[in-house]
Every structure is written in C-alpha cells, then in structure tokens.
C-alpha cells in the first residue's frame, strides 16, 4: 500500500526525541509498504506573516520524509496559515504526483484535523492514531471543535491504550481500535545478571513538568534503608536544577547521577547498566520507556496511571498507586529483595512478542485493509 503519514511531532535536529514513537511506526511500516512522512511545524523564532513555507526532503532506506516549516504569523492567523500552507504543499508535492491509498495522521490536532479535511476534499480515507489525552487539545473552543471533527469524521480511529480508548469514546462515541506503540527490540541488548551489592535504578523522561514523577522517585529512594543504590536519571528540561536541588536536600545527591539528555546512540548503554527501571508517572497514555527497559531484560516498577497497567505483568515488574512515595519505596525494596526471581530473557521475549514491529505491522495493516474494503463496498 501507498501510505501518507501526517504529523507535527517527529524527531529533527533540535528535538531528537520528539515523536520518536511515530518515527518507529513509520520505519516499521516502510518495511512492508511504500511510506511517505510529511512532518509539518511552525517556526516560532521570528514572525514572517507573508513568507511562504519551506521544505526539506530526506530519504532513509524505504522511507521518504518531508519536513515542512511554516513561519509564525499573527495570533489565530498562524494556525490558519499552518494548515493552509501544509495543505498547499501536499497538493503541490504529493497529490500532484501520486494518490496515497491511506492517510495515517498522528495526534488529533493539527494532523488529525488536516487528515479529515483531506479525506473530505480528496476522498482518501484518513486513519487517526491518538497518543495523548484528548483534553490537552482543548485550549480554546475552536481547537476543541477541530479535534471533535477529526475524531468523528476520520474513517478509522486508533488508540495506543485501552485507557485512552475510553477517553476517546467519551468524545465521539464510535469504534476505536487499540494498537500499542512499538519498540525495535533489536536496538537493545540483554543486561547482565546482578553482581555486587549496589543496585542501579533507572529513570528516563522529560523534565519540563512534574508528570513523570521524578520528585516522588527521589523522595522514595531517600526512604530506602540498608540498600546501597545509584539512581541513574536520564532526561532534561526546565525542572532539572530543581530536581538536583531536591536530591541535595534529601541527602542523596551522592547516590544520584543526572545524565541529562540520553542520545539515541547511547540509549542501549543506558538501559544495559540498570538492574531496575522506575516510571512513577502521574499520567501516561502508554509508557514506551517501560518497553525499552523490558527489551533490555530489566524488570520495571510503574504507577497505575493509564497505559502502564496494560504493559506491566507480574513476570515483568510491579504496579503501584500513583502519588505515593512510601509505597514506591516499598516496591523498590521488594524488587531488590527478589531481583533474582525475574527472568531477563522472559522479560525481553515478552516485550518482543507483545510490542515488537511485526505485531504492530500486522495489526495496523488489517485496519488499513478493513477501511479500504469498506470504502470499495460503498
């Protein structure tokens, strides 16, 4: 099939981790289908209301990627320009030369809305995959209407978890498929069995807000008694300095290593040095870092905050209530005590068999085929 992926979230030179899960899906699809990605964004660094869009074309093996940049304009006008210029680019560079079988848009706004508009104008079915909580888009009445339109009019809706599926159904009351995000398990290697008396605990996530729960993790490890540990913290953001300060105030600064941003080339090494991985989030639609840790054979601890309940099993880790530092400390202590009972190969196999590329390709291809069959039957 000829698939056109639309997204405003995708890795680039400035944001190497943004939309990484969308890139992983695109790469996986390109092994079986002809895939073109149109990644469109606004350059907010300067205002140029009358400038045209710019675009860069990249080819990566079977994957063709267009990076389309629209310059900032006046309030409200920027959003209109954003959508209209991207639509104009698609007409000129994509639809003029080929007709995709499927448009696969990621995130309800702006890509999902634009995909639904193209579906109406061109008759090309739009499949929308949602990765985030729907309410994050409702920053204005207009944005809310655009999101509801995308959810109701797209030919197919895909959610990355059952928890998010229920949220979507509340907004559009229609059938929603659940297809988990993927991890290329071949990018990770099995960690070695625990040696020595020091436990290496890992955390990886953005530090621009408190959602990932690093403050809870720092408080939790400060409560550990009789356990020698090193807490490896990957990620950067505006709250980094405040977390370093908190570690100092809790008296655990010497047991914490703040690695900053973990480059993609170093991600395998980061996980391979861990004995335990912890994600104490306050809300997650999925939790891809849990899969990455499992792909390395690392047992995980996560909070019951949405997506993790569908990822973590008794064989792969522990689930706890969110916003509870004491319970998290108890879970870490329990896992340390029973660390030898976790089978690293079984954890890795679980991640591959449940969240591997082949599973995703089969499931999303069936969604495509069902939509196309439905369309051909009127």
C-alpha positions in Angstrom: 0.0 0.0 0.0 0.9 3.6 -0.5 0.7 5.3 2.9 1.0 9.0 3.7 1.8 9.8 7.3 0.9 13.3 8.6 2.3 14.6 11.9 3.5 17.7 13.7 5.6 15.6 16.1 8.7 13.9 14.7 12.4 13.9 15.5 14.5 16.6 14.0 17.9 18.2 14.6 16.6 20.3 17.6 14.3 17.7 19.1 15.8 14.3 18.7 13.2 12.5 20.9 10.1 14.3 19.9 7.6 12.0 18.3 10.1 9.1 18.3 7.3 6.6 18.6 5.8 8.0 15.4 9.1 7.6 13.6 9.4 4.0 14.9 6.0 3.2 13.4 6.9 4.8 10.1 10.1 2.8 9.9 8.3 -0.4 10.7 5.6 0.3 8.1 8.2 1.1 5.4 9.5 -2.5 5.5 6.1 -3.7 4.1 4.6 -0.6 2.4 5.5 2.5 0.5 5.6 5.2 3.2 5.9 9.0 2.9 6.0 11.1 6.0 5.1 14.8 6.0 6.2 16.4 9.2 5.0 20.0 9.4 5.8 22.6 12.0 5.8 26.3 12.8 9.0 28.3 13.3 8.1 30.5 16.3 11.6 32.1 16.4 10.6 35.0 14.3 7.4 36.5 12.8 7.1 36.4 9.0 3.4 36.6 8.2 3.8 36.8 4.4 6.5 34.3 3.9 5.9 31.0 2.1 6.6 27.6 3.5 10.0 25.9 3.2 10.6 22.2 2.9 13.4 19.6 3.1 13.2 16.2 1.5 15.1 13.2 3.1 15.3 9.6 2.0 16.1 7.0 4.6 16.1 3.5 3.1 12.5 2.8 2.1 11.2 5.9 3.9 10.7 9.3 2.3 10.4 12.3 4.8 9.3 15.8 4.0 10.0 18.4 6.7 7.7 21.4 6.1 8.3 24.6 8.0 5.7 27.5 8.2 6.8 30.8 9.6 5.0 32.4 12.6 2.3 35.0 11.8 -0.3 36.9 13.9 -2.4 35.2 16.6 -5.1 32.8 15.1 -3.7 33.6 11.6 -0.7 31.4 12.4 -2.9 28.4 12.8 -4.8 29.1 9.6 -1.5 29.6 7.7 -0.2 26.4 9.3 -3.0 24.3 8.0 -3.4 26.0 4.6 0.3 26.1 3.7 0.7 22.4 4.6 -2.4 21.5 2.5 -0.9 23.6 -0.4 2.4 21.7 0.0 0.6 18.4 -0.1 -1.3 19.4 -3.2 1.9 20.5 -5.0 4.4 17.9 -3.9 2.4 14.8 -3.0 -1.1 14.6 -4.6 0.1 16.1 -7.9 2.4 13.1 -8.4 0.6 10.2 -6.6 -2.6 9.3 -4.8 -2.0 7.6 -1.4 -4.2 4.7 -0.6 -4.4 5.7 3.1 -3.6 8.9 5.1 -2.4 8.0 8.5 -2.4 11.1 10.8 -0.9 11.1 14.2 -2.4 13.2 17.0 -5.9 14.7 16.7 -4.7 18.3 16.1 -3.4 19.5 13.8 -2.6 16.4 11.8 -5.9 14.5 12.5 -7.9 17.6 11.6 -6.0 18.2 8.4 -6.2 14.5 7.5 -10.0 14.6 7.9 -10.2 17.7 5.7 -8.1 16.0 3.0 -10.4 12.9 3.3 -13.4 15.1 2.6 -11.7 17.0 -0.3 -9.8 14.2 -2.0 -11.8 11.1 -0.9 -8.7 9.5 0.6 -9.5 7.7 3.8 -7.9 9.1 6.9 -6.8 6.9 9.8 -6.1 8.8 13.0 -3.8 7.5 15.8 -4.1 9.3 19.1 -1.2 9.1 21.6 -2.2 11.8 24.1 -5.0 12.7 26.4 -7.7 14.4 24.4 -8.3 17.2 26.8 -4.8 18.5 26.2 -6.1 19.9 22.9 -9.0 21.9 24.4 -7.1 25.1 24.9 -9.8 27.0 23.0 -13.4 26.4 21.7 -12.0 26.4 18.1 -9.4 23.8 18.9 -11.9 21.6 20.6 -14.2 21.7 17.6 -11.4 20.8 15.3 -10.5 17.8 17.4 -14.1 16.6 17.7 -14.4 16.9 13.9 -11.3 14.8 13.4 -12.4 12.1 15.8 -15.9 11.9 14.3 -15.1 12.2 10.6 -11.9 10.1 10.2 -12.6 6.7 8.7 -10.7 4.9 11.5 -9.5 5.8 15.0 -6.6 4.0 16.7 -5.6 4.5 20.3 -2.3 3.4 21.9 -4.0 2.0 25.0 -7.4 0.9 26.3 -7.4 3.7 28.9 -7.0 6.3 26.1 -9.6 4.5 24.1 -12.3 5.1 26.8 -11.4 8.8 26.8 -11.8 9.0 23.1 -15.1 7.2 23.1 -16.5 9.8 25.5 -15.8 12.4 22.9 -17.0 10.7 19.7 -18.9 7.6 20.7 -17.6 5.3 18.0 -15.4 2.2 17.5 -11.8 2.7 18.4 -9.0 0.1 17.7 -6.2 -0.3 20.2 -2.8 -0.8 18.7 0.2 -0.4 21.1 3.2 1.7 20.3 6.2 -0.4 19.2 9.9 -0.8 20.2 12.5 -2.2 18.0 13.8 -4.7 20.4 16.9 -5.4 18.2 18.1 -2.0 19.3 18.6 -3.2 22.8 20.7 -5.9 24.4 20.1 -8.2 27.3 21.5 -6.8 30.5 23.9 -9.0 32.6 22.7 -10.7 35.8 23.1 -8.7 39.0 26.6 -8.7 40.6 27.8 -6.8 43.6 25.8 -5.2 46.4 24.9 -1.9 44.7 21.6 -1.7 42.9 21.4 0.5 39.7 18.0 2.1 39.5 17.0 3.9 36.3 14.6 6.7 35.3 14.2 8.3 31.9 11.8 11.1 30.9 11.2 14.7 30.1 11.8 17.2 33.0 9.7 20.1 31.8 6.9 19.3 34.2 6.3 17.0 37.2 4.1 14.5 35.3 6.9 11.8 35.2 7.1 11.8 39.0 10.8 12.2 39.4 10.1 14.1 42.6 8.3 11.1 44.0 11.2 8.8 43.0 13.8 11.0 44.7 11.7 11.0 47.9 11.2 7.2 47.7 14.9 6.3 47.3 15.7 8.6 50.3 13.4 6.3 52.4 15.3 3.1 51.5 17.0 1.5 54.5 20.0 -0.8 54.2 20.1 -0.7 50.4 23.1 0.6 48.5 21.9 2.2 45.3 22.8 4.5 42.4 19.9 6.3 40.8 20.6 7.0 37.1 18.4 9.9 35.8 18.1 10.4 32.1 16.3 13.5 30.7 16.5 17.2 30.6 14.1 20.1 31.0 13.4 23.3 32.9 13.0 21.5 36.2 16.4 19.8 36.1 18.0 22.2 38.5 15.1 21.9 41.0 15.5 18.1 41.0 19.2 18.3 41.6 18.4 20.7 44.5 15.8 18.2 45.8 18.3 15.4 45.7 20.7 17.5 47.7 18.1 18.5 50.3 17.1 14.8 50.7 20.8 13.9 51.4 21.0 11.5 48.4 23.0 13.7 45.9 26.0 11.4 46.0 23.8 8.5 45.1 22.2 10.2 42.0 23.7 10.6 38.6 21.9 13.2 36.4 22.9 12.1 32.9 21.0 14.9 31.1 19.7 14.0 27.6 20.3 10.4 26.6 21.3 10.4 22.9 19.7 7.7 20.8 23.2 6.3 20.1 23.6 5.8 23.9 20.1 4.6 24.8 21.2 0.9 24.7 24.1 1.5 27.1 21.8 3.5 29.5 19.4 0.6 29.9 22.1 -2.1 29.9 23.6 -0.6 33.1 20.4 -0.9 35.1 19.0 -3.5 37.5 15.6 -1.9 37.9 13.7 0.7 35.9 11.1 3.0 37.6 8.4 5.2 35.9 6.4 6.9 38.7 4.2 9.0 36.3 1.0 10.8 37.3 -0.5 10.1 33.9 0.6 8.0 30.9 -1.4 7.1 27.8 1.2 4.4 27.2 4.8 4.4 28.6 7.3 3.4 25.9 10.3 3.7 28.2 8.9 0.7 30.1 9.0 -1.4 26.9 12.6 -0.2 26.2 13.7 -1.3 29.6 11.9 -4.7 29.2 13.6 -5.1 25.8 16.8 -5.0 27.8 15.5 -7.6 30.2 15.2 -5.1 33.1 12.2 -5.5 35.5 10.2 -2.4 35.9 8.1 -0.5 38.5 5.3 1.8 37.3 2.3 3.6 38.7 -1.3 2.8 37.8 -1.8 5.9 35.8 -3.3 4.7 32.5 -1.1 2.9 30.0 1.3 1.0 32.4 -1.5 -1.3 33.5 -1.6 -2.7 30.0 2.2 -3.1 29.9 3.5 -4.4 33.2 2.8 -8.0 34.3 3.7 -10.0 37.4 6.5 -11.5 35.5 7.9 -8.2 34.3 7.5 -5.9 37.3 5.3 -4.2 39.8 2.4 -1.8 39.7 1.7 0.7 42.5 -0.7 3.5 43.2 0.4 6.9 41.9 1.5 9.8 44.2 2.7 7.6 47.0 6.4 7.8 47.8 6.2 5.3 50.7 4.5 2.6 48.5 7.1 3.3 45.8 9.9 2.8 48.3 8.4 -0.4 49.5 8.1 -1.6 45.9 11.7 -0.9 45.2 12.8 -2.7 48.4 10.6 -5.7 47.4 12.1 -5.8 43.9 15.6 -5.6 45.2 15.0 -8.4 47.6 13.5 -10.6 44.8 15.7 -9.4 42.0 16.9 -12.9 41.2 13.4 -14.2 40.6 13.0 -12.1 37.4 13.9 -13.9 34.3 15.6 -11.4 32.0 15.2 -13.5 28.8 11.5 -13.9 29.5 11.1 -10.2 30.1 12.8 -9.4 26.8 10.7 -12.1 24.9 7.5 -10.6 26.3 8.4 -7.1 25.0 9.2 -8.5 21.6 6.1 -10.7 21.3 3.7 -8.0 22.6 5.2 -4.8 21.3 7.5 -5.8 18.5 7.4 -4.4 15.0 5.9 -7.4 13.3 2.9 -7.4 15.7 2.3 -3.7 15.0 2.6 -4.1 11.2 0.1 -6.9 11.1 -2.5 -5.1 13.3 -2.3 -1.7 11.6 -2.3 -3.3 8.1 -5.5 -5.0 9.0 -7.0 -1.7 10.0 -6.0 -0.2 6.6 -7.4 -3.2 4.7 -10.7 -3.1 6.6 -11.1 0.6 5.8 -10.2 0.2 2.1 -12.6 -2.8 1.8 -15.4 -0.9 3.5 -14.8 2.0 1.1 -14.8 -0.2 -2.0 -18.1 -1.7 -0.9 -19.6 1.7 -0.6 
